[in-house]
Amino acid sequence: MSSRSSISLLNFFIYNPDYGPREGEEHKKILFYHPEKENIDTKIKNVGLSEAVVKFTQTFLPSKPCEALHTQKYRQLFLNVEKNFWMVMTVVVPFTEKLEDGKTLREYHPEDVQDSVYQAVLMHAYKMFKLFMGTIQGILERTNVEQLKHRLDHFFSRYIATMRLNHSDILDVHAGIQFLPLDKNTYLRIQCFINLIEANFSRIKHTAFLYNDHLVWSGLEQDDMRVLYRYLSTNQFPTTLDTELKEAPPSKVFLGQTVSSTSHYGKYVTGPPDLSDETNIGRIPKIYVNTNSETEELHLVIYRALSATVCLMVEASTLPSFNWFKEIDNFIGPQLTKLASDISEQHASRKSPSRNFSLTPVRR
């Protein structure tokens, strides 16, 4: 009899070696640490060991920071996310337990933990933080260290719970996006639809169009769209699927039949949950994207009709009014419903399911 364990997270922390340089102030280096319940001495010891490893390896190759430390039981990944800010993740190497001669023996499987895969997982964690919180240096410029710690804790205490280390693979390295191939006329209709949205609503700076979890169009930079796509496909789409199944419209909508110019099945995923209740504008997250090397702060408004989704990135100087959301609903809802119906008909008519998507880096 034998049992095999899974890859699991031992700890995850962020530190700056310049903070707390004096003896007795080592705890000031720690900006975030998971698990939070770990005692402070253990936290200081683990951060100190990581700092020592990084400094030691720099003596051999100063231009290339240390990326991983291998031991029999653990694999530690290092990422220098910004100047003097380090993100570290330690995972437990899987092992098989065997009972031989009344003794329990462990055989570790280091080949199951690929550095490139978990380095990509670490990088994605930082990019997701940067998308919703901005850069660490940017936060410090706007606030202070205590506020930085608060934001790191607010984000990563939730994000870590969504990490599925045991299911990470080569796809995490390439950060691929699934594209939906469409005929020329349908694609041009979608592009025209997006142009009309941006022309009629000047506060909208960037737009993305998706069908199910396939990207059709994006006005974002490549790296930003990869991170946003990952967020949408792993967080937003799965949580809205059950609701859509319960509220599914008559089947004729999916068969490409004529949809009334006034009726539609559009609704906000982020934004007002009920357009008849002006007191509730809903949850509208902010995101930070790079435009011409300058970080741009935007509101992320997600609108969905049937299986089609439009992501509207709106300037964040002020929150849009409730009437603005109603105007968007009236303008986008009927057209998006019709587009979703037509795409569904075209999508279903394809004979080979394997042609429905391709895995490739995003292109503008």
C-alpha positions as CSV (number, residue, x, y, z in Angstrom):
1,M,0.0,0.0,0.0
2,S,1.2,3.5,-0.9
3,S,-0.3,7.0,-1.1
4,R,0.9,10.0,-3.1
5,S,0.6,13.6,-1.9
6,S,-0.1,16.6,-4.0
7,I,1.9,19.8,-4.6
8,S,0.9,22.3,-1.8
9,L,1.8,25.8,-0.6
10,L,4.0,26.1,2.4
11,N,4.4,29.8,2.5
12,F,4.1,33.0,0.4
13,F,5.6,36.3,1.3
14,I,6.8,39.7,0.1
15,Y,9.6,41.6,1.6
16,N,12.0,44.5,1.0
17,P,15.6,44.0,2.4
18,D,16.0,47.8,2.8
19,Y,13.3,48.0,5.4
20,G,14.4,47.3,9.0
21,P,18.2,47.2,8.4
22,R,19.1,47.3,12.1
23,E,19.2,44.3,14.4
24,G,15.8,43.9,16.1
25,E,13.9,45.5,13.2
26,E,14.0,42.6,10.9
27,H,10.2,42.3,11.1
28,K,9.9,45.6,9.2
29,K,11.1,43.9,6.1
30,I,8.0,41.7,5.9
31,L,5.2,43.4,3.9
32,F,3.0,40.4,3.6
33,Y,3.3,36.8,4.9
34,H,1.1,33.7,4.4
35,P,0.1,31.9,6.5
36,E,-0.6,34.9,8.7
37,K,-0.9,32.8,11.8
38,E,2.8,31.8,11.6
39,N,4.7,33.1,14.6
40,I,6.9,36.2,14.0
41,D,10.2,34.3,14.7
42,T,9.5,31.8,11.9
43,K,8.5,34.6,9.5
44,I,11.7,36.5,10.2
45,K,13.8,33.3,9.9
46,N,12.2,32.4,6.5
47,V,12.6,35.9,5.1
48,G,16.2,36.1,6.4
49,L,17.0,32.8,4.7
50,S,15.6,34.0,1.4
51,E,17.5,37.2,1.6
52,A,20.7,35.4,2.3
53,V,20.2,33.0,-0.6
54,V,19.6,35.9,-3.0
55,K,22.6,37.8,-1.8
56,F,24.8,34.7,-1.9
57,T,23.9,33.9,-5.5
58,Q,24.5,37.5,-6.6
59,T,28.2,37.0,-6.0
60,F,28.3,34.5,-8.8
61,L,26.0,36.2,-11.3
62,P,25.0,39.7,-10.3
63,S,23.1,40.4,-13.5
64,K,20.7,37.4,-13.0
65,P,18.8,37.2,-9.7
66,C,18.2,33.8,-8.1
67,E,15.0,32.2,-9.3
68,A,14.7,28.9,-7.3
69,L,16.1,27.0,-4.4
70,H,15.9,23.1,-4.5
71,T,15.8,21.0,-1.4
72,Q,14.6,17.4,-1.0
73,K,11.2,18.4,0.6
74,Y,10.6,21.9,-0.7
75,R,11.0,24.1,-3.8
76,Q,11.3,27.9,-3.2
77,L,10.7,30.4,-6.0
78,F,12.0,33.9,-6.0
79,L,10.8,36.9,-8.0
80,N,12.2,40.4,-8.0
81,V,8.9,42.1,-8.9
82,E,10.1,45.7,-8.5
83,K,13.3,47.4,-7.4
84,N,14.2,45.9,-3.9
85,F,10.8,44.2,-3.6
86,W,10.9,40.4,-3.6
87,M,8.0,37.9,-3.8
88,V,8.7,34.4,-2.6
89,M,6.7,31.2,-2.7
90,T,7.6,27.9,-1.2
91,V,5.8,24.7,-2.3
92,V,6.0,21.2,-0.8
93,V,7.5,18.6,-3.2
94,P,5.0,15.7,-3.7
95,F,6.0,12.4,-2.1
96,T,4.8,8.8,-1.9
97,E,4.5,7.1,1.4
98,K,5.2,3.3,1.5
99,L,5.1,0.9,4.4
100,E,8.1,-1.4,4.5
101,D,9.0,-3.7,7.4
102,G,6.6,-1.8,9.6
103,K,8.2,1.6,8.8
104,T,6.7,4.4,6.8
105,L,9.1,5.6,4.1
106,R,8.8,8.7,1.9
107,E,10.0,8.9,-1.7
108,Y,10.0,12.5,-3.0
109,H,9.2,13.4,-6.6
110,P,11.0,16.7,-7.4
111,E,10.4,16.1,-11.2
112,D,6.8,17.0,-10.5
113,V,7.7,20.6,-9.6
114,Q,8.9,22.5,-12.7
115,D,10.7,25.8,-12.0
116,S,9.4,27.5,-15.1
117,V,5.8,26.6,-14.3
118,Y,5.8,27.9,-10.7
119,Q,7.9,30.9,-11.6
120,A,5.1,31.7,-14.1
121,V,2.5,31.2,-11.3
122,L,4.4,33.7,-9.1
123,M,4.7,36.2,-12.0
124,H,1.0,35.9,-12.7
125,A,0.2,36.6,-9.0
126,Y,2.2,39.9,-9.2
127,K,0.6,40.9,-12.5
128,M,-2.9,40.3,-11.2
129,F,-2.0,42.4,-8.1
130,K,-0.7,45.1,-10.4
131,L,-3.8,45.0,-12.6
132,F,-6.2,45.7,-9.6
133,M,-3.9,47.6,-7.2
134,G,-1.2,49.3,-9.4
135,T,2.5,48.9,-8.9
136,I,4.0,48.7,-5.4
137,Q,6.1,51.8,-6.0
138,G,3.0,53.6,-7.3
139,I,1.1,52.7,-4.1
140,L,4.0,54.0,-2.0
141,E,4.1,57.3,-3.9
142,R,0.3,57.8,-3.3
143,T,0.2,56.5,0.3
144,N,2.7,55.0,2.8
145,V,4.2,51.6,3.9
146,E,1.3,50.8,6.2
147,Q,-1.2,51.3,3.4
148,L,0.9,49.1,1.1
149,K,0.8,46.3,3.7
150,H,-3.0,46.7,4.0
151,R,-3.4,46.5,0.2
152,L,-1.1,43.5,-0.1
153,D,-3.0,41.7,2.6
154,H,-6.4,42.6,1.2
155,F,-5.5,41.3,-2.3
156,F,-3.3,38.2,-1.6
157,S,-5.2,36.9,1.4
158,R,-8.0,36.3,-1.1
159,Y,-5.9,35.5,-4.2
160,I,-3.9,32.7,-2.6
161,A,-7.2,30.8,-1.9
162,T,-7.8,30.7,-5.6
163,M,-4.3,29.3,-6.5
164,R,-4.5,25.7,-7.7
165,L,-0.9,24.7,-7.6
166,N,-1.6,21.0,-8.2
167,H,-3.2,21.9,-11.6
168,S,-0.6,24.3,-12.8
169,D,1.1,23.3,-16.1
170,I,2.9,24.6,-19.2
171,L,-0.2,26.7,-20.1
172,D,0.7,28.9,-17.1
173,V,4.1,29.6,-18.7
174,H,2.7,30.7,-22.1
175,A,-0.4,32.5,-20.7
176,G,-2.3,31.6,-23.9
177,I,-5.6,33.0,-24.9
178,Q,-8.4,31.1,-26.7
179,F,-9.5,33.0,-29.8
180,L,-12.9,32.5,-31.5
181,P,-12.6,32.3,-35.3
182,L,-15.5,34.1,-37.0
183,D,-16.4,34.8,-40.6
184,K,-15.3,38.1,-42.0
185,N,-18.7,39.8,-41.9
186,T,-19.4,38.9,-38.3
187,Y,-16.0,40.1,-37.2
188,L,-16.5,43.4,-39.0
189,R,-19.9,43.8,-37.4
190,I,-18.3,43.3,-34.0
191,Q,-15.6,45.8,-34.8
192,C,-18.2,48.3,-36.0
193,F,-20.2,47.7,-32.8
194,I,-17.1,48.5,-30.6
195,N,-16.3,51.6,-32.7
196,L,-19.9,52.9,-32.2
197,I,-19.7,52.3,-28.4
198,E,-16.4,54.2,-28.1
199,A,-17.7,57.0,-30.4
200,N,-20.9,57.5,-28.5
201,F,-19.4,57.2,-25.0
202,S,-16.2,59.2,-24.8
203,R,-15.4,58.1,-21.2
204,I,-14.7,54.6,-22.5
205,K,-11.0,54.3,-23.2
206,H,-10.6,50.7,-24.1
207,T,-12.9,47.8,-25.0
208,A,-12.7,44.0,-25.2
209,F,-15.3,41.6,-26.7
210,L,-15.5,38.0,-25.7
211,Y,-17.8,35.1,-26.5
212,N,-18.0,32.5,-23.7
213,D,-14.3,32.4,-22.7
214,H,-13.0,33.1,-26.2
215,L,-11.5,36.5,-27.1
216,V,-12.8,38.1,-30.2
217,W,-11.4,41.7,-30.0
218,S,-9.2,43.7,-27.6
219,G,-8.1,47.3,-27.5
220,L,-5.6,46.7,-24.6
221,E,-1.9,46.1,-24.7
222,Q,-1.0,42.4,-25.0
223,D,0.3,41.9,-21.5
224,D,-2.7,43.7,-19.9
225,M,-5.2,41.6,-21.9
226,R,-3.5,38.4,-21.0
227,V,-3.9,39.2,-17.3
228,L,-7.5,40.5,-17.7
229,Y,-8.4,37.4,-19.8
230,R,-7.1,35.1,-17.1
231,Y,-9.2,37.0,-14.5
232,L,-12.3,36.8,-16.6
233,S,-11.9,33.2,-17.5
234,T,-11.1,32.0,-14.0
235,N,-13.1,34.4,-11.8
236,Q,-16.0,36.1,-13.7
237,F,-17.3,33.6,-16.3
238,P,-17.5,30.5,-13.9
239,T,-19.5,32.6,-11.3
240,T,-22.0,33.8,-13.9
241,L,-22.6,30.5,-15.6
242,D,-25.2,29.1,-13.1
243,T,-27.2,32.3,-13.2
244,E,-27.3,32.3,-17.0
245,L,-28.5,28.7,-17.0
246,K,-31.3,29.6,-14.6
247,E,-32.2,32.7,-16.6
248,A,-31.7,31.2,-20.1
249,P,-34.0,32.8,-22.7
250,P,-36.2,30.8,-25.2
251,S,-34.1,28.6,-27.5
252,K,-35.0,30.6,-30.5
253,V,-32.6,33.3,-29.5
254,F,-29.8,30.8,-29.8
255,L,-30.9,29.8,-33.3
256,G,-30.3,33.1,-34.9
257,Q,-33.9,34.2,-35.1
258,T,-34.9,37.8,-35.3
259,V,-34.5,39.6,-32.0
260,S,-36.7,42.7,-31.3
261,S,-34.8,46.0,-31.5
262,T,-36.0,46.9,-28.1
263,S,-35.8,43.6,-26.2
264,H,-32.6,42.2,-25.0
265,Y,-31.0,39.9,-22.4
266,G,-28.1,42.2,-21.4
267,K,-27.1,42.8,-17.8
268,Y,-24.2,44.1,-15.8
269,V,-21.7,41.7,-14.3
270,T,-19.9,44.7,-12.7
271,G,-22.2,47.6,-12.3
272,P,-25.9,48.1,-11.3
273,P,-27.5,44.7,-10.5
274,D,-30.9,46.3,-11.0
275,L,-31.5,49.2,-13.3
276,S,-34.8,50.0,-11.5
277,D,-32.9,50.7,-8.2
278,E,-30.9,53.9,-8.5
279,T,-29.6,53.5,-4.9
280,N,-27.4,50.5,-5.8
281,I,-24.7,51.1,-8.4
282,G,-23.1,47.8,-7.7
283,R,-19.4,46.7,-7.5
284,I,-17.2,48.3,-10.0
285,P,-13.5,47.4,-9.7
286,K,-10.6,49.6,-10.7
287,I,-7.8,48.4,-12.9
288,Y,-4.4,49.7,-13.8
289,V,-3.1,49.3,-17.3
290,N,0.0,50.5,-19.1
291,T,-0.5,53.0,-22.0
292,N,2.6,54.4,-23.6
293,S,4.6,53.3,-20.5
294,E,2.3,55.4,-18.2
295,T,0.0,53.6,-15.8
296,E,-3.7,54.4,-16.5
297,E,-6.3,54.0,-13.8
298,L,-9.7,52.8,-15.1
299,H,-13.1,51.5,-14.0
300,L,-13.8,48.0,-15.3
301,V,-17.5,47.7,-16.3
302,I,-18.4,44.2,-17.6
303,Y,-21.7,43.8,-19.5
304,R,-23.0,40.5,-20.7
305,A,-25.8,39.3,-23.0
306,L,-26.3,35.5,-23.4
307,S,-22.8,34.3,-24.0
308,A,-21.3,37.5,-25.3
309,T,-19.3,39.8,-23.0
310,V,-18.2,43.4,-23.5
311,C,-15.5,44.8,-21.1
312,L,-15.7,48.6,-21.0
313,M,-12.7,50.3,-19.4
314,V,-13.8,53.8,-18.3
315,E,-11.7,56.7,-17.1
316,A,-11.6,56.6,-13.3
317,S,-11.6,60.4,-12.5
318,T,-15.2,60.0,-11.4
319,L,-17.6,57.1,-11.1
320,P,-20.2,57.2,-14.0
321,S,-23.7,58.3,-13.1
322,F,-26.6,55.9,-12.8
323,N,-28.1,57.4,-16.0
324,W,-24.9,56.6,-17.8
325,F,-25.3,52.9,-17.0
326,K,-28.9,53.1,-18.2
327,E,-27.8,54.7,-21.5
328,I,-25.1,52.0,-22.0
329,D,-27.7,49.3,-21.3
330,N,-30.2,50.8,-23.8
331,F,-27.4,51.2,-26.5
332,I,-25.5,47.9,-26.0
333,G,-28.2,45.5,-24.8
334,P,-30.2,44.9,-28.0
335,Q,-27.2,44.9,-30.3
336,L,-25.1,42.6,-28.1
337,T,-28.1,40.2,-27.8
338,K,-28.4,40.0,-31.6
339,L,-24.7,39.5,-32.0
340,A,-24.6,36.8,-29.4
341,S,-27.5,35.0,-31.2
342,D,-25.7,35.2,-34.6
343,I,-22.4,34.0,-33.2
344,S,-24.2,31.1,-31.4
345,E,-25.7,30.0,-34.7
346,Q,-22.4,30.3,-36.6
347,H,-20.6,28.6,-33.7
348,A,-23.0,25.6,-33.6
349,S,-22.9,25.2,-37.4
350,R,-19.2,24.3,-37.5
351,K,-18.8,20.6,-38.1
352,S,-15.4,20.2,-36.3
353,P,-15.4,21.3,-32.7
354,S,-11.6,21.4,-32.8
355,R,-11.8,24.5,-35.0
356,N,-13.6,26.5,-32.4
357,F,-10.5,27.9,-30.8
358,S,-6.8,28.3,-31.1
359,L,-4.3,28.8,-28.3
360,T,-2.0,31.7,-29.1
361,P,-0.7,34.9,-27.6
362,V,-3.0,37.8,-27.9
363,R,-2.6,40.2,-30.8
364,R,-4.1,43.6,-31.2
